Structure formats: C-alpha cells, structure tokens
Amino acid sequence: MPDQLPKISVITPSFNQAQYLERTLRSVLDQGYPNLEYIVIDGGSTDGSVEIIRRYADRLAFWVSEPDRGQTDAINKGLRRASGEWVAWQNSDDIYYPGSFHDLPALAAKHPKASLITGDMMLIDEHDRALRDIRYVKPSYRALLAEGMLLANQAAFWRRDVHEQIGFLDEEFLCSFDYEWFLRLAQHAEGIHVARVWGALRLHGETKSSLQAQRFGEENQRILSGREMPAWQKKFYKLRRLGLMLGRGQLAYLLRGLLRHARGRGGEIY
C-alpha cells in the first residue's frame, strides 16, 4: 500500500535544458513509486522547458518557473517544500534507472540508523548510451576529505530530518556545492552503500564540469581549507576503497580502471 511506503521527495532544478529535461522527468515519474513527491524548480527557462514541464504538471506535486540565483538556490527552494521521509535531487540532464526508488524502502528498513543511502552511477552520452559505470563504497566523512566526491547525487537519498541539524545547501558555491553538502552530511549522518546502479550522469558539452573546471578547483580548495590531510592518510583511504571493492568481488571493474589508466584515459585507477 502507498501509505506503508516511505514518501520520497525528488527535486529537479531546471534551466534551459529542454533537450534532456523530458528524459529526466520520465526517469522519475516512470519509476511507478506510489508515494512520490516530485518537485520541479525552473529558473525561468526560455527554450521550451516550461512547455515540457506543463505536459507533466498533473503528475507533479509542485512546479514553478521564475528567476532564481542559480542551481543551488533552485534545489534549496525544492528542499524547503519537500515533505518526504527521504529526499534527493536529480539534475535536469541526468536520470534515474528503473527500480531505484523501490530499492530504497527495503534498505531503509534493514538499516534503520542510516540517514544516507547511496548507489552506483553510470556515465551516459546525449542519447542515453552507457559509457562506463562508476562504483562506490560506503561513504564516510574522512574518505570524502581524502578522495573527493566518492558518491553522486544522481544515486543518493537522505532522510529529510537531517536538514534540521545541518541546514541546506550552501549557496556561496556555484559548482562544488554538492561536495560541500555531502561532506556535512557524511560528518553527521550514518551512510550505507548498495552495489546497484541507481542513476546516470550525462556527459555533454554544456555541463558545468566541462565549462567551469577552474571554478570547481577553486571552490574545492575553499571547502578543504583547514581540513587538509597528510599524503599517507589519503593513500590509506585509497587502499581502503580498493580493499572494499575487492571484498565485493569487483576485480573486473578494477582491472578495467587499470587499463584506462594505462591508456591515459583517466587519472584514477578505480
């Protein structure tokens, strides 16, 4: 019964990404999850996005199109409206994979102390073609400090009540707000990880990571200022991640990473 399943609130911040927006909306709505609250916050798009949103308005809990202060502001607007026990955001060019919402209740029941539940992620192209998977391990504050974003909002859910303790996203950050947010979350919440691909990050020429790489670096430096770790601790957490992956039987994934590294197609081995 729908009222026996925890309510999941999902926020999509949207601005002039009509090319991908409908695919994002469908990836949420087509989950068939009966206790879903879907909120779309559009920043005043002029490319046809609003017309797409209107087509799905009867299946949305709330939507608005109005000028805002950027992606972080839009997500916070949605988070403040969210009433679900579990919340997440999905960007307007990224997607969830089928079944991810239905996985969540069983995991939450099995791990009642967990406030953050994460899955794995796929990288996809403009046409939804899978490029490669990205596998994670159980998130922790120290590991995130040592290695950066070892989880992805595309495949993460957290309990809404943590906002009462740690607040919302920091709107001072334009690019690395997710890293700063998940650091705070991991510092105050118990996290678990499930080895299932729950979501996908779309790679295309208009992503922030491709257009504002320098700003990402500058913001990461600000976030890590005063939290620096010695090199040996960073190596320890890399070895920890390697050990956890091997313990899960992910040798083939690690070997693929070694091959990519040898070919110069990515700095990380895994």
Order of alpha helices (4+ residues) and beta strands (2+ residues): beta-alpha-beta-alpha-beta-alpha-beta-beta-alpha-beta-beta-alpha-beta-alpha-alpha-beta-alpha-alpha-alpha-alpha
